[in-house]
Amino acid sequence: MPLIALAVAALAIGFEQIIQWRYGPMGLIAFAVLTVGLKAKNTTMSGIGAVILVLLLSQSG
């Protein structure tokens, strides 16, 4: 069980670093808002984070 938790934490940190490297501070803020919204089960906050990430993804193409 600890190995699975360690692997999930490593993947989350890696994904966070990729978002920050690719989309800058705004991507990191959007990812943080999305994560906090999901953990708090707050649909408004997670929706705002998701919308910001989608907007950042659509600009890069």
PQR file with spaces between the fields and no chain letter, atoms N, CA, C, O and H, PARSE charges and radii, in Angstrom:
ATOM       1  N    MET     1       0.801   -1.203    0.000 -0.4000 1.5000
ATOM       2  CA   MET     1       0.000    0.000    0.000 -0.0000 2.0000
ATOM       3  C    MET     1       0.849    1.274    0.000  0.5500 1.7000
ATOM       4  O    MET     1       0.539    2.200   -0.750 -0.5500 1.4000
ATOM       5  N    PRO     2       1.921    1.357    0.822 -0.5600 1.5000
ATOM       6  CA   PRO     2       2.740    2.570    0.780  0.2800 2.0000
ATOM       7  C    PRO     2       3.394    2.789   -0.585  0.5500 1.7000
ATOM       8  O    PRO     2       3.619    3.930   -0.990 -0.5500 1.4000
ATOM       9  N    LEU     3       3.698    1.704   -1.289 -0.4000 1.5000
ATOM      10  CA   LEU     3       4.312    1.832   -2.607 -0.0000 2.0000
ATOM      11  C    LEU     3       3.348    2.477   -3.593  0.5500 1.7000
ATOM      12  O    LEU     3       3.763    3.291   -4.418 -0.5500 1.4000
ATOM      13  H    LEU     3       3.515    0.778   -0.960  0.4000 1.0000
ATOM      14  N    ILE     4       2.083    2.130   -3.520 -0.4000 1.5000
ATOM      15  CA   ILE     4       1.073    2.729   -4.399 -0.0000 2.0000
ATOM      16  C    ILE     4       0.911    4.209   -4.081  0.5500 1.7000
ATOM      17  O    ILE     4       0.827    5.033   -4.993 -0.5500 1.4000
ATOM      18  H    ILE     4       1.746    1.469   -2.849  0.4000 1.0000
ATOM      19  N    ALA     5       0.866    4.552   -2.807 -0.4000 1.5000
ATOM      20  CA   ALA     5       0.731    5.962   -2.410 -0.0000 2.0000
ATOM      21  C    ALA     5       1.948    6.768   -2.859  0.5500 1.7000
ATOM      22  O    ALA     5       1.811    7.916   -3.284 -0.5500 1.4000
ATOM      23  H    ALA     5       0.934    3.883   -2.066  0.4000 1.0000
ATOM      24  N    LEU     6       3.124    6.177   -2.768 -0.4000 1.5000
ATOM      25  CA   LEU     6       4.343    6.848   -3.210 -0.0000 2.0000
ATOM      26  C    LEU     6       4.332    7.063   -4.725  0.5500 1.7000
ATOM      27  O    LEU     6       4.736    8.118   -5.212 -0.5500 1.4000
ATOM      28  H    LEU     6       3.235    5.245   -2.423  0.4000 1.0000
ATOM      29  N    ALA     7       3.868    6.059   -5.460 -0.4000 1.5000
ATOM      30  CA   ALA     7       3.791    6.175   -6.917 -0.0000 2.0000
ATOM      31  C    ALA     7       2.784    7.240   -7.337  0.5500 1.7000
ATOM      32  O    ALA     7       3.050    8.012   -8.258 -0.5500 1.4000
ATOM      33  H    ALA     7       3.539    5.201   -5.065  0.4000 1.0000
ATOM      34  N    VAL     8       1.645    7.290   -6.679 -0.4000 1.5000
ATOM      35  CA   VAL     8       0.636    8.300   -6.994 -0.0000 2.0000
ATOM      36  C    VAL     8       1.162    9.698   -6.673  0.5500 1.7000
ATOM      37  O    VAL     8       0.942   10.635   -7.440 -0.5500 1.4000
ATOM      38  H    VAL     8       1.429    6.663   -5.930  0.4000 1.0000
ATOM      39  N    ALA     9       1.841    9.838   -5.564 -0.4000 1.5000
ATOM      40  CA   ALA     9       2.414   11.143   -5.194 -0.0000 2.0000
ATOM      41  C    ALA     9       3.473   11.573   -6.208  0.5500 1.7000
ATOM      42  O    ALA     9       3.541   12.746   -6.576 -0.5500 1.4000
ATOM      43  H    ALA     9       2.019    9.077   -4.941  0.4000 1.0000
ATOM      44  N    ALA    10       4.289   10.639   -6.655 -0.4000 1.5000
ATOM      45  CA   ALA    10       5.313   10.965   -7.650 -0.0000 2.0000
ATOM      46  C    ALA    10       4.679   11.384   -8.969  0.5500 1.7000
ATOM      47  O    ALA    10       5.142   12.328   -9.609 -0.5500 1.4000
ATOM      48  H    ALA    10       4.234    9.686   -6.356  0.4000 1.0000
ATOM      49  N    LEU    11       3.628   10.693   -9.378 -0.4000 1.5000
ATOM      50  CA   LEU    11       2.925   11.076  -10.609 -0.0000 2.0000
ATOM      51  C    LEU    11       2.284   12.450  -10.487  0.5500 1.7000
ATOM      52  O    LEU    11       2.326   13.242  -11.428 -0.5500 1.4000
ATOM      53  H    LEU    11       3.251    9.926   -8.858  0.4000 1.0000
ATOM      54  N    ALA    12       1.697   12.734   -9.344 -0.4000 1.5000
ATOM      55  CA   ALA    12       1.072   14.047   -9.139 -0.0000 2.0000
ATOM      56  C    ALA    12       2.109   15.161   -9.177  0.5500 1.7000
ATOM      57  O    ALA    12       1.874   16.206   -9.784 -0.5500 1.4000
ATOM      58  H    ALA    12       1.663   12.091   -8.580  0.4000 1.0000
ATOM      59  N    ILE    13       3.242   14.949   -8.541 -0.4000 1.5000
ATOM      60  CA   ILE    13       4.302   15.964   -8.545 -0.0000 2.0000
ATOM      61  C    ILE    13       4.861   16.141   -9.947  0.5500 1.7000
ATOM      62  O    ILE    13       5.128   17.264  -10.376 -0.5500 1.4000
ATOM      63  H    ILE    13       3.432   14.100   -8.048  0.4000 1.0000
ATOM      64  N    GLY    14       5.038   15.031  -10.665 -0.4000 1.5000
ATOM      65  CA   GLY    14       5.522   15.111  -12.041 -0.0000 2.0000
ATOM      66  C    GLY    14       4.556   15.855  -12.942  0.5500 1.7000
ATOM      67  O    GLY    14       4.973   16.681  -13.754 -0.5500 1.4000
ATOM      68  H    GLY    14       4.821   14.120  -10.317  0.4000 1.0000
ATOM      69  N    PHE    15       3.258   15.569  -12.807 -0.4000 1.5000
ATOM      70  CA   PHE    15       2.257   16.253  -13.617 -0.0000 2.0000
ATOM      71  C    PHE    15       2.233   17.741  -13.290  0.5500 1.7000
ATOM      72  O    PHE    15       2.099   18.577  -14.183 -0.5500 1.4000
ATOM      73  H    PHE    15       2.919   14.898  -12.148  0.4000 1.0000
ATOM      74  N    GLU    16       2.361   18.065  -12.016 -0.4000 1.5000
ATOM      75  CA   GLU    16       2.379   19.465  -11.596 -0.0000 2.0000
ATOM      76  C    GLU    16       3.579   20.203  -12.187  0.5500 1.7000
ATOM      77  O    GLU    16       3.455   21.353  -12.607 -0.5500 1.4000
ATOM      78  H    GLU    16       2.469   17.385  -11.290  0.4000 1.0000
ATOM      79  N    GLN    17       4.733   19.547  -12.222 -0.4000 1.5000
ATOM      80  CA   GLN    17       5.927   20.165  -12.794 -0.0000 2.0000
ATOM      81  C    GLN    17       5.786   20.369  -14.305  0.5500 1.7000
ATOM      82  O    GLN    17       6.232   21.383  -14.841 -0.5500 1.4000
ATOM      83  H    GLN    17       4.834   18.612  -11.881  0.4000 1.0000
ATOM      84  N    ILE    18       5.171   19.411  -14.982 -0.4000 1.5000
ATOM      85  CA   ILE    18       4.944   19.545  -16.431 -0.0000 2.0000
ATOM      86  C    ILE    18       4.010   20.710  -16.710  0.5500 1.7000
ATOM      87  O    ILE    18       4.251   21.496  -17.626 -0.5500 1.4000
ATOM      88  H    ILE    18       4.809   18.587  -14.547  0.4000 1.0000
ATOM      89  N    ILE    19       2.946   20.827  -15.928 -0.4000 1.5000
ATOM      90  CA   ILE    19       2.003   21.936  -16.101 -0.0000 2.0000
ATOM      91  C    ILE    19       2.714   23.266  -15.884  0.5500 1.7000
ATOM      92  O    ILE    19       2.534   24.203  -16.661 -0.5500 1.4000
ATOM      93  H    ILE    19       2.750   20.188  -15.184  0.4000 1.0000
ATOM      94  N    GLN    20       3.516   23.349  -14.834 -0.4000 1.5000
ATOM      95  CA   GLN    20       4.217   24.607  -14.548 -0.0000 2.0000
ATOM      96  C    GLN    20       5.229   24.926  -15.651  0.5500 1.7000
ATOM      97  O    GLN    20       5.361   26.085  -16.045 -0.5500 1.4000
ATOM      98  H    GLN    20       3.662   22.588  -14.203  0.4000 1.0000
ATOM      99  N    TRP    21       5.938   23.926  -16.147 -0.4000 1.5000
ATOM     100  CA   TRP    21       6.939   24.162  -17.181 -0.0000 2.0000
ATOM     101  C    TRP    21       6.281   24.581  -18.495  0.5500 1.7000
ATOM     102  O    TRP    21       6.786   25.461  -19.193 -0.5500 1.4000
ATOM     103  H    TRP    21       5.831   22.985  -15.827  0.4000 1.0000
ATOM     104  N    ARG    22       5.161   23.953  -18.827 -0.4000 1.5000
ATOM     105  CA   ARG    22       4.526   24.198  -20.123 -0.0000 2.0000
ATOM     106  C    ARG    22       3.658   25.452  -20.116  0.5500 1.7000
ATOM     107  O    ARG    22       3.659   26.203  -21.091 -0.5500 1.4000
ATOM     108  H    ARG    22       4.752   23.238  -18.260  0.4000 1.0000
ATOM     109  N    TYR    23       2.915   25.693  -19.029 -0.4000 1.5000
ATOM     110  CA   TYR    23       1.924   26.773  -19.006 -0.0000 2.0000
ATOM     111  C    TYR    23       2.221   27.868  -17.998  0.5500 1.7000
ATOM     112  O    TYR    23       1.443   28.814  -17.873 -0.5500 1.4000
ATOM     113  H    TYR    23       2.915   25.083  -18.236  0.4000 1.0000
ATOM     114  N    GLY    24       3.309   27.764  -17.288 -0.4000 1.5000
ATOM     115  CA   GLY    24       3.733   28.827  -16.389 -0.0000 2.0000
ATOM     116  C    GLY    24       2.932   28.882  -15.099  0.5500 1.7000
ATOM     117  O    GLY    24       2.250   27.925  -14.733 -0.5500 1.4000
ATOM     118  H    GLY    24       3.941   26.995  -17.389  0.4000 1.0000
ATOM     119  N    PRO    25       3.022   30.006  -14.424 -0.5600 1.5000
ATOM     120  CA   PRO    25       2.356   30.151  -13.127  0.2800 2.0000
ATOM     121  C    PRO    25       0.828   30.037  -13.216  0.5500 1.7000
ATOM     122  O    PRO    25       0.190   29.533  -12.291 -0.5500 1.4000
ATOM     123  N    MET    26       0.250   30.498  -14.310 -0.4000 1.5000
ATOM     124  CA   MET    26      -1.207   30.414  -14.431 -0.0000 2.0000
ATOM     125  C    MET    26      -1.670   28.959  -14.512  0.5500 1.7000
ATOM     126  O    MET    26      -2.722   28.609  -13.976 -0.5500 1.4000
ATOM     127  H    MET    26       0.768   30.908  -15.061  0.4000 1.0000
ATOM     128  N    GLY    27      -0.897   28.129  -15.170 -0.4000 1.5000
ATOM     129  CA   GLY    27      -1.219   26.703  -15.226 -0.0000 2.0000
ATOM     130  C    GLY    27      -1.121   26.052  -13.867  0.5500 1.7000
ATOM     131  O    GLY    27      -1.939   25.203  -13.512 -0.5500 1.4000
ATOM     132  H    GLY    27      -0.043   28.413  -15.606  0.4000 1.0000
ATOM     133  N    LEU    28      -0.110   26.455  -13.100 -0.4000 1.5000
ATOM     134  CA   LEU    28       0.053   25.917  -11.757 -0.0000 2.0000
ATOM     135  C    LEU    28      -1.097   26.348  -10.850  0.5500 1.7000
ATOM     136  O    LEU    28      -1.601   25.550  -10.059 -0.5500 1.4000
ATOM     137  H    LEU    28       0.555   27.144  -13.388  0.4000 1.0000
ATOM     138  N    ILE    29      -1.507   27.600  -10.965 -0.4000 1.5000
ATOM     139  CA   ILE    29      -2.631   28.093  -10.166 -0.0000 2.0000
ATOM     140  C    ILE    29      -3.914   27.358  -10.546  0.5500 1.7000
ATOM     141  O    ILE    29      -4.689   26.963   -9.675 -0.5500 1.4000
ATOM     142  H    ILE    29      -1.098   28.248  -11.607  0.4000 1.0000
ATOM     143  N    ALA    30      -4.136   27.175  -11.849 -0.4000 1.5000
ATOM     144  CA   ALA    30      -5.346   26.470  -12.297 -0.0000 2.0000
ATOM     145  C    ALA    30      -5.344   25.033  -11.799  0.5500 1.7000
ATOM     146  O    ALA    30      -6.378   24.528  -11.362 -0.5500 1.4000
ATOM     147  H    ALA    30      -3.507   27.496  -12.557  0.4000 1.0000
ATOM     148  N    PHE    31      -4.197   24.368  -11.861 -0.4000 1.5000
ATOM     149  CA   PHE    31      -4.094   22.992  -11.377 -0.0000 2.0000
ATOM     150  C    PHE    31      -4.345   22.919   -9.876  0.5500 1.7000
ATOM     151  O    PHE    31      -5.001   21.994   -9.398 -0.5500 1.4000
ATOM     152  H    PHE    31      -3.357   24.778  -12.216  0.4000 1.0000
ATOM     153  N    ALA    32      -3.824   23.894   -9.135 -0.4000 1.5000
ATOM     154  CA   ALA    32      -4.032   23.917   -7.686 -0.0000 2.0000
ATOM     155  C    ALA    32      -5.499   24.151   -7.342  0.5500 1.7000
ATOM     156  O    ALA    32      -6.040   23.506   -6.444 -0.5500 1.4000
ATOM     157  H    ALA    32      -3.291   24.645   -9.524  0.4000 1.0000
ATOM     158  N    VAL    33      -6.142   25.079   -8.060 -0.4000 1.5000
ATOM     159  CA   VAL    33      -7.567   25.355   -7.809 -0.0000 2.0000
ATOM     160  C    VAL    33      -8.404   24.120   -8.136  0.5500 1.7000
ATOM     161  O    VAL    33      -9.337   23.784   -7.407 -0.5500 1.4000
ATOM     162  H    VAL    33      -5.702   25.603   -8.789  0.4000 1.0000
ATOM     163  N    LEU    34      -8.066   23.451   -9.231 -0.4000 1.5000
ATOM     164  CA   LEU    34      -8.792   22.227   -9.607 -0.0000 2.0000
ATOM     165  C    LEU    34      -8.608   21.150   -8.549  0.5500 1.7000
ATOM     166  O    LEU    34      -9.575   20.487   -8.174 -0.5500 1.4000
ATOM     167  H    LEU    34      -7.308   23.724   -9.824  0.4000 1.0000
ATOM     168  N    THR    35      -7.394   20.964   -8.065 -0.4000 1.5000
ATOM     169  CA   THR    35      -7.114   19.944   -7.061 -0.0000 2.0000
ATOM     170  C    THR    35      -7.815   20.242   -5.742  0.5500 1.7000
ATOM     171  O    THR    35      -8.411   19.349   -5.139 -0.5500 1.4000
ATOM     172  H    THR    35      -6.609   21.502   -8.370  0.4000 1.0000
ATOM     173  N    VAL    36      -7.748   21.480   -5.295 -0.4000 1.5000
ATOM     174  CA   VAL    36      -8.414   21.852   -4.037 -0.0000 2.0000
ATOM     175  C    VAL    36      -9.928   21.698   -4.175  0.5500 1.7000
ATOM     176  O    VAL    36     -10.595   21.233   -3.250 -0.5500 1.4000
ATOM     177  H    VAL    36      -7.265   22.205   -5.785  0.4000 1.0000
ATOM     178  N    GLY    37     -10.461   22.085   -5.316 -0.4000 1.5000
ATOM     179  CA   GLY    37     -11.895   21.941   -5.541 -0.0000 2.0000
ATOM     180  C    GLY    37     -12.344   20.491   -5.521  0.5500 1.7000
ATOM     181  O    GLY    37     -13.405   20.171   -4.984 -0.5500 1.4000
ATOM     182  H    GLY    37      -9.920   22.462   -6.067  0.4000 1.0000
ATOM     183  N    LEU    38     -11.535   19.610   -6.108 -0.4000 1.5000
ATOM     184  CA   LEU    38     -11.884   18.191   -6.100 -0.0000 2.0000
ATOM     185  C    LEU    38     -11.790   17.597   -4.703  0.5500 1.7000
ATOM     186  O    LEU    38     -12.646   16.809   -4.300 -0.5500 1.4000
ATOM     187  H    LEU    38     -10.674   19.870   -6.544  0.4000 1.0000
ATOM     188  N    LYS    39     -10.754   17.972   -3.965 -0.4000 1.5000
ATOM     189  CA   LYS    39     -10.600   17.434   -2.606 -0.0000 2.0000
ATOM     190  C    LYS    39     -11.689   17.952   -1.671  0.5500 1.7000
ATOM     191  O    LYS    39     -12.147   17.229   -0.786 -0.5500 1.4000
ATOM     192  H    LYS    39     -10.058   18.612   -4.292  0.4000 1.0000
ATOM     193  N    ALA    40     -12.105   19.210   -1.867 -0.4000 1.5000
ATOM     194  CA   ALA    40     -13.142   19.799   -1.016 -0.0000 2.0000
ATOM     195  C    ALA    40     -14.542   19.485   -1.530  0.5500 1.7000
ATOM     196  O    ALA    40     -15.536   19.856   -0.906 -0.5500 1.4000
ATOM     197  H    ALA    40     -11.733   19.797   -2.586  0.4000 1.0000
ATOM     198  N    LYS    41     -14.619   18.802   -2.669 -0.4000 1.5000
ATOM     199  CA   LYS    41     -15.896   18.485   -3.326 -0.0000 2.0000
ATOM     200  C    LYS    41     -16.695   19.754   -3.591  0.5500 1.7000
ATOM     201  O    LYS    41     -17.911   19.800   -3.408 -0.5500 1.4000
ATOM     202  H    LYS    41     -13.812   18.500   -3.176  0.4000 1.0000
ATOM     203  N    ASN    42     -15.975   20.777   -4.026 -0.4000 1.5000
ATOM     204  CA   ASN    42     -16.569   22.057   -4.372 -0.0000 2.0000
ATOM     205  C    ASN    42     -16.584   22.161   -5.893  0.5500 1.7000
ATOM     206  O    ASN    42     -15.547   22.379   -6.519 -0.5500 1.4000
ATOM     207  H    ASN    42     -14.986   20.740   -4.175  0.4000 1.0000
ATOM     208  N    THR    43     -17.762   22.006   -6.478 -0.4000 1.5000
ATOM     209  CA   THR    43     -17.853   21.968   -7.932 -0.0000 2.0000
ATOM     210  C    THR    43     -17.528   23.311   -8.573  0.5500 1.7000
ATOM     211  O    THR    43     -17.001   23.353   -9.685 -0.5500 1.4000
ATOM     212  H    THR    43     -18.605   21.829   -5.970  0.4000 1.0000
ATOM     213  N    THR    44     -17.832   24.399   -7.893 -0.4000 1.5000
ATOM     214  CA   THR    44     -17.525   25.722   -8.449 -0.0000 2.0000
ATOM     215  C    THR    44     -16.021   25.919   -8.584  0.5500 1.7000
ATOM     216  O    THR    44     -15.536   26.362   -9.626 -0.5500 1.4000
ATOM     217  H    THR    44     -18.260   24.366   -6.990  0.4000 1.0000
ATOM     218  N    MET    45     -15.293   25.592   -7.536 -0.4000 1.5000
ATOM     219  CA   MET    45     -13.848   25.779   -7.551 -0.0000 2.0000
ATOM     220  C    MET    45     -13.181   24.833   -8.554  0.5500 1.7000
ATOM     221  O    MET    45     -12.289   25.248   -9.294 -0.5500 1.4000
ATOM     222  H    MET    45     -15.686   25.232   -6.690  0.4000 1.0000
ATOM     223  N    SER    46     -13.600   23.586   -8.584 -0.4000 1.5000
ATOM     224  CA   SER    46     -13.002   22.655   -9.528 -0.0000 2.0000
ATOM     225  C    SER    46     -13.379   23.011  -10.961  0.5500 1.7000
ATOM     226  O    SER    46     -12.588   22.801  -11.880 -0.5500 1.4000
ATOM     227  H    SER    46     -14.325   23.249   -7.982  0.4000 1.0000
ATOM     228  N    GLY    47     -14.580   23.548  -11.159 -0.4000 1.5000
ATOM     229  CA   GLY    47     -14.987   23.995  -12.491 -0.0000 2.0000
ATOM     230  C    GLY    47     -14.164   25.172  -12.977  0.5500 1.7000
ATOM     231  O    GLY    47     -13.797   25.228  -14.151 -0.5500 1.4000
ATOM     232  H    GLY    47     -15.223   23.718  -10.412  0.4000 1.0000
ATOM     233  N    ILE    48     -13.874   26.102  -12.100 -0.4000 1.5000
ATOM     234  CA   ILE    48     -13.043   27.259  -12.465 -0.0000 2.0000
ATOM     235  C    ILE    48     -11.640   26.800  -12.837  0.5500 1.7000
ATOM     236  O    ILE    48     -11.084   27.258  -13.835 -0.5500 1.4000
ATOM     237  H    ILE    48     -14.173   26.056  -11.147  0.4000 1.0000
ATOM     238  N    GLY    49     -11.065   25.908  -12.050 -0.4000 1.5000
ATOM     239  CA   GLY    49      -9.738   25.383  -12.359 -0.0000 2.0000
ATOM     240  C    GLY    49      -9.709   24.649  -13.683  0.5500 1.7000
ATOM     241  O    GLY    49      -8.763   24.793  -14.458 -0.5500 1.4000
ATOM     242  H    GLY    49     -11.517   25.536  -11.239  0.4000 1.0000
ATOM     243  N    ALA    50     -10.752   23.852  -13.949 -0.4000 1.5000
ATOM     244  CA   ALA    50     -10.823   23.110  -15.207 -0.0000 2.0000
ATOM     245  C    ALA    50     -10.964   24.047  -16.401  0.5500 1.7000
ATOM     246  O    ALA    50     -10.335   23.828  -17.436 -0.5500 1.4000
ATOM     247  H    ALA    50     -11.521   23.735  -13.320  0.4000 1.0000
ATOM     248  N    VAL    51     -11.780   25.085  -16.268 -0.4000 1.5000
ATOM     249  CA   VAL    51     -11.969   26.036  -17.366 -0.0000 2.0000
ATOM     250  C    VAL    51     -10.668   26.770  -17.676  0.5500 1.7000
ATOM     251  O    VAL    51     -10.324   26.965  -18.842 -0.5500 1.4000
ATOM     252  H    VAL    51     -12.290   25.263  -15.427  0.4000 1.0000
ATOM     253  N    ILE    52      -9.950   27.172  -16.640 -0.4000 1.5000
ATOM     254  CA   ILE    52      -8.676   27.862  -16.868 -0.0000 2.0000
ATOM     255  C    ILE    52      -7.690   26.941  -17.577  0.5500 1.7000
ATOM     256  O    ILE    52      -6.990   27.369  -18.495 -0.5500 1.4000
ATOM     257  H    ILE    52     -10.229   27.013  -15.693  0.4000 1.0000
ATOM     258  N    LEU    53      -7.630   25.674  -17.153 -0.4000 1.5000
ATOM     259  CA   LEU    53      -6.725   24.737  -17.816 -0.0000 2.0000
ATOM     260  C    LEU    53      -7.116   24.517  -19.272  0.5500 1.7000
ATOM     261  O    LEU    53      -6.249   24.443  -20.143 -0.5500 1.4000
ATOM     262  H    LEU    53      -8.199   25.326  -16.408  0.4000 1.0000
ATOM     263  N    VAL    54      -8.405   24.412  -19.539 -0.4000 1.5000
ATOM     264  CA   VAL    54      -8.860   24.225  -20.922 -0.0000 2.0000
ATOM     265  C    VAL    54      -8.505   25.442  -21.767  0.5500 1.7000
ATOM     266  O    VAL    54      -8.085   25.299  -22.915 -0.5500 1.4000
ATOM     267  H    VAL    54      -9.109   24.472  -18.832  0.4000 1.0000
ATOM     268  N    LEU    55      -8.670   26.630  -21.209 -0.4000 1.5000
ATOM     269  CA   LEU    55      -8.298   27.833  -21.947 -0.0000 2.0000
ATOM     270  C    LEU    55      -6.805   27.874  -22.232  0.5500 1.7000
ATOM     271  O    LEU    55      -6.393   28.268  -23.323 -0.5500 1.4000
ATOM     272  H    LEU    55      -9.011   26.745  -20.276  0.4000 1.0000
ATOM     273  N    LEU    56      -6.003   27.478  -21.277 -0.4000 1.5000
ATOM     274  CA   LEU    56      -4.546   27.447  -21.496 -0.0000 2.0000
ATOM     275  C    LEU    56      -4.176   26.393  -22.541  0.5500 1.7000
ATOM     276  O    LEU    56      -3.297   26.626  -23.371 -0.5500 1.4000
ATOM     277  H    LEU    56      -6.337   27.158  -20.390  0.4000 1.0000
ATOM     278  N    LEU    57      -4.839   25.242  -22.506 -0.4000 1.5000
ATOM     279  CA   LEU    57      -4.570   24.202  -23.487 -0.0000 2.0000
ATOM     280  C    LEU    57      -4.980   24.605  -24.881  0.5500 1.7000
ATOM     281  O    LEU    57      -4.297   24.269  -25.848 -0.5500 1.4000
ATOM     282  H    LEU    57      -5.553   25.052  -21.831  0.4000 1.0000
ATOM     283  N    SER    58      -6.085   25.321  -25.004 -0.4000 1.5000
ATOM     284  CA   SER    58      -6.568   25.718  -26.334 -0.0000 2.0000
ATOM     285  C    SER    58      -5.709   26.826  -26.945  0.5500 1.7000
ATOM     286  O    SER    58      -5.652   26.944  -28.169 -0.5500 1.4000
ATOM     287  H    SER    58      -6.640   25.595  -24.219  0.4000 1.0000
ATOM     288  N    GLN    59      -5.052   27.627  -26.138 -0.4000 1.5000
ATOM     289  CA   GLN    59      -4.192   28.701  -26.653 -0.0000 2.0000
ATOM     290  C    GLN    59      -2.896   28.150  -27.222  0.5500 1.7000
ATOM     291  O    GLN    59      -2.345   28.724  -28.161 -0.5500 1.4000
ATOM     292  H    GLN    59      -5.098   27.531  -25.144  0.4000 1.0000
ATOM     293  N    SER    60      -2.399   27.048  -26.672 -0.4000 1.5000
ATOM     294  CA   SER    60      -1.089   26.564  -27.074 -0.0000 2.0000
ATOM     295  C    SER    60      -1.104   25.869  -28.433  0.5500 1.7000
ATOM     296  O    SER    60      -0.047   25.658  -29.029 -0.5500 1.4000
ATOM     297  H    SER    60      -2.847   26.582  -25.909  0.4000 1.0000
ATOM     298  N    GLY    61      -2.283   25.513  -28.928 -0.4000 1.5000
ATOM     299  CA   GLY    61      -2.361   24.765  -30.189 -0.0000 2.0000
ATOM     300  C    GLY    61      -2.257   25.603  -31.355  0.5500 1.7000
ATOM     301  O    GLY    61      -2.308   25.105  -32.479 -0.5500 1.4000
ATOM     302  H    GLY    61      -3.141   25.684  -28.443  0.4000 1.0000
